[in-house]
Amino acid sequence: MGDILPSIRKRGVIVPLIVRPQAGNDNGVHEIVAGRRRWTANAIALVEGIDHGPLPVAILDAGDDADAIEASLLENTRLDPDEVTRWETFARLVKEGRDIADISATFGIPELGVKRILALGNLLPRIRDLYRKEKINAATVRHLTLASKQQQKAWLALYDDDDAYCPTGQQLKAWLFGGQSIKVEHALFDVDASGLAIVADLFGEDRYFADADAFWTAQNAVIDARKEDYLDAGWFDVVIVPPGEYFYRYEFAKAPKRKGGRVYIDVRESGEVEVHEGYVTSKEAKRLERGEAIETGPKVPRPEVTSTMQTYINLHRHAAVRASLTRHPKVALRLMVAHVIVGSPLWTVKPEPQTARNDDVRESVETCRAETDFDAKRRAVLDLLGFSPEEPTVTGGNGDDFGLVGVFLRLLDVPDRAVMDVIVIVMGETLASGSAAIEAVGGEIGVDMARYWQADDAFSSVSATRRC
């Protein structure tokens, strides 16, 4: 009943029901031949306390064709099929004082549909007439509602000129905006505060920037600011992919921040902006797989000196720094932790892989309470360091110089207790399974195995296999 109930609530049943005397009943009882939905909708309105009085009916005589009568009644009361004629009807009703809600209830169509029809009134009469005669399509009319009266006149001049190109459809939108039509929804900046001119779709759905150049000035300022924010957050490279170029995901591989992953800001000609965090090129991904470092930032410019002089400078700077470091154990501790996490040309630290050939054993370890507890604390440390919580490990960096410095500076900002939390996770990840260190640490701290382990299906399966 959804399509006719609003109208019947507002106006009652206008199209008569078709009824006929019930066969074999001489007491004046009639049955409905056509109009059961109108009857039911009116019954719903009555339950809601809305009563428009007796229903109009047409009573069939013998030999009457019910279908023909129903079609005739509907034809005389239906809404005109073309939108321009509907606009003329709605416009007359508006002049008589009806509002959009009234028109919507009367004809049983959504208020947005009424607004779209009324929007045709902003077109020149000749354009409406072309639309009525189906000489231009709905897409062209919709885009013409974006045009000023002067632009509509210019378009009609092109339409009348057999030797001229008259844009329609999507080409019309480009013609109206001088080649670029940018939707307001793609703006990264505050549109209202920008003061930029906006052209609204009179159908009430889309809004566009009147000046594309002004849009890009404001949009690029925000993009540049976001690039700086990413760099401040510890990303060592942020690449802006300009309009006309594309970020093809298949040409890249995911990589975390600490392994040299970059941020790519993909800017489309439509004004849309999409950000891809943590990617390296496919070639760089292969280098990472081989354990090689990749370039993640610009090289520091150096003055023109001989290689011997550069060695002299480097060694004396190195000697001075490490001698001074002996008086700053807290700084040294944080630098050491950063080396363990990221690695360097002189540090190679690998996390324990926790591999097992048996699938049941591997699943048993991955889902045990001890691993669950450790993983919760590992996620807290990943968050502390600014890494993604989805990273599988804290350690295992690629030895990148910039990444090492980034982690070191991050650790300088946290208290000693937090650094100790990081060390616990780092040590836990790099503690070799089955090693003597496991026995030594377990004996020293007194591990309660009953707290973390109970015999499970995997244990039973392995035990049975061994007996066999």
SULJOUR-V969105 format. One record per backbone hydrogen bond with DSSP energy under -0.5 kcal/mol. CO is the residue of the C=O (numbers start at 1). NH is the residue of the N-H. E is the energy in kcal/mol with one decimal. If there is no record, write none. Layout:
# SULJOUR-V969105
CO;NH;E
CO;NH;E
This chain:
# SULJOUR-V969105
1;4;-1.1
1;5;-2.7
2;6;-0.6
4;8;-2.2
5;9;-2.6
6;10;-1.7
7;11;-3.5
7;12;-0.6
8;12;-1.2
12;14;-0.6
14;16;-0.5
17;19;-0.6
17;58;-3.3
18;33;-3.2
18;34;-1.7
19;60;-2.8
20;31;-2.8
22;25;-1.9
24;26;-0.5
29;22;-2.8
31;20;-1.9
34;18;-2.6
35;39;-2.3
36;40;-2.7
37;41;-2.7
38;42;-2.2
39;43;-1.9
40;44;-2.0
41;45;-2.2
42;46;-2.2
43;47;-2.0
44;48;-1.6
45;50;-3.1
46;49;-1.7
49;51;-0.6
56;17;-2.5
58;19;-2.4
58;60;-0.5
61;64;-2.2
64;66;-0.8
65;69;-2.1
66;70;-2.6
67;71;-2.4
68;72;-2.1
69;73;-2.4
70;74;-2.4
71;75;-2.3
72;76;-1.7
73;77;-0.9
74;77;-0.6
74;78;-1.9
82;86;-1.8
83;87;-2.4
84;88;-2.1
85;89;-2.1
86;90;-3.1
87;91;-3.0
88;92;-1.8
89;93;-1.9
90;94;-2.4
91;95;-2.1
92;96;-1.4
93;98;-2.5
94;97;-1.7
99;103;-2.2
100;104;-2.6
101;105;-2.3
102;106;-2.5
103;107;-2.2
104;108;-1.2
104;109;-1.2
110;114;-1.5
111;115;-2.3
112;116;-2.1
113;117;-1.8
114;118;-2.5
115;119;-1.7
116;120;-0.5
117;120;-1.5
118;121;-1.8
119;122;-1.9
120;123;-1.7
124;127;-0.7
124;128;-1.9
125;129;-2.2
126;130;-2.2
127;131;-2.0
128;132;-2.5
129;133;-2.0
130;135;-2.8
130;136;-0.8
131;134;-1.5
137;141;-2.0
138;142;-2.7
139;143;-2.0
140;144;-2.0
141;145;-1.2
143;146;-1.4
144;147;-1.3
148;152;-2.4
149;153;-2.1
150;154;-2.2
151;155;-2.4
152;156;-2.3
153;157;-1.9
154;158;-1.6
155;159;-2.3
156;160;-2.1
157;161;-0.8
160;162;-0.8
161;164;-1.3
164;166;-0.6
165;167;-0.7
168;171;-1.2
168;172;-0.7
169;172;-0.7
169;173;-1.0
170;174;-1.6
171;175;-2.0
172;176;-2.3
173;177;-1.7
174;179;-3.4
175;178;-0.9
177;180;-1.1
180;182;-0.6
181;183;-0.5
182;209;-2.2
183;186;-1.5
184;187;-2.0
189;191;-0.9
190;194;-1.5
191;195;-1.0
191;196;-0.5
197;210;-2.3
197;211;-0.5
198;200;-0.5
199;208;-2.9
200;202;-0.5
201;204;-2.5
206;201;-3.6
207;184;-2.5
208;199;-3.2
210;212;-0.6
211;215;-1.8
212;216;-2.4
213;217;-1.8
214;218;-1.8
215;219;-3.1
216;220;-2.7
217;221;-1.1
218;222;-1.4
219;223;-2.2
220;224;-2.5
221;225;-1.7
222;226;-2.4
223;227;-2.0
224;228;-1.9
225;229;-2.0
226;230;-2.2
227;231;-2.1
228;232;-2.5
229;233;-1.4
230;235;-2.1
231;234;-1.4
237;263;-1.9
238;240;-0.5
239;241;-0.7
239;265;-3.0
240;242;-0.8
241;267;-2.6
242;245;-2.0
246;248;-0.9
247;249;-0.8
248;251;-2.1
249;252;-1.9
251;282;-1.6
253;280;-2.5
256;259;-1.1
256;261;-2.5
257;260;-1.6
258;398;-0.7
262;278;-1.2
262;279;-1.7
263;239;-3.1
263;265;-0.5
264;266;-0.8
264;276;-2.8
265;241;-2.8
265;267;-0.7
266;268;-0.5
266;274;-2.5
268;271;-1.7
272;268;-3.0
274;266;-3.1
275;277;-0.5
276;264;-2.8
278;255;-2.0
279;262;-2.7
280;253;-2.8
281;285;-2.3
282;286;-1.6
283;287;-1.4
284;288;-2.1
285;289;-2.0
286;290;-1.3
287;292;-2.7
288;291;-1.5
303;305;-0.9
306;310;-2.4
307;311;-2.2
308;312;-2.2
309;313;-2.5
310;314;-2.7
311;315;-2.6
312;316;-2.0
313;317;-2.4
314;318;-2.4
315;319;-2.5
316;320;-2.2
317;321;-2.4
318;322;-2.4
319;323;-1.8
320;324;-2.1
321;325;-2.1
322;326;-0.7
323;326;-0.7
324;327;-1.7
325;328;-1.9
328;332;-2.3
329;333;-2.5
330;334;-1.8
331;335;-2.3
332;336;-2.5
333;337;-2.2
334;338;-2.2
335;339;-1.9
336;340;-2.1
337;341;-2.2
338;342;-2.8
338;343;-0.6
339;343;-1.7
340;396;-0.6
341;397;-1.9
342;399;-2.6
344;347;-0.9
347;344;-1.8
358;362;-2.3
359;363;-2.5
360;364;-2.3
361;365;-2.1
362;366;-2.3
363;367;-1.7
365;368;-1.0
368;372;-1.8
369;373;-2.6
370;374;-2.4
371;375;-2.6
372;376;-1.7
373;377;-1.5
374;378;-2.3
375;379;-2.4
376;380;-1.3
377;381;-1.7
378;382;-2.6
379;383;-2.1
380;384;-1.9
381;385;-2.2
382;386;-0.5
382;387;-2.7
383;386;-0.9
388;391;-1.9
400;404;-2.2
401;405;-2.0
402;406;-2.3
403;407;-2.2
404;408;-2.3
405;409;-2.7
406;410;-1.7
407;411;-2.4
408;412;-1.6
409;413;-0.6
410;413;-1.0
411;414;-1.3
415;419;-1.9
416;420;-2.4
417;421;-1.7
418;422;-1.9
419;423;-2.5
420;424;-2.3
421;425;-1.6
422;426;-2.7
423;427;-3.0
424;428;-2.2
425;429;-2.4
426;430;-1.5
428;431;-0.7
429;352;-4.0
430;432;-0.6
432;435;-1.4
435;438;-0.5
435;439;-1.1
436;440;-2.5
437;441;-2.9
438;442;-2.6
439;443;-2.2
440;444;-1.8
441;445;-2.6
442;446;-1.3
442;447;-1.2
447;449;-1.1
448;451;-1.3
448;452;-0.7
449;452;-0.7
449;453;-2.5
452;370;-0.6
456;460;-2.2
457;461;-2.6
458;462;-2.7
459;463;-2.5
460;464;-2.3
461;465;-2.1
462;466;-2.0
463;467;-2.0
464;468;-2.0
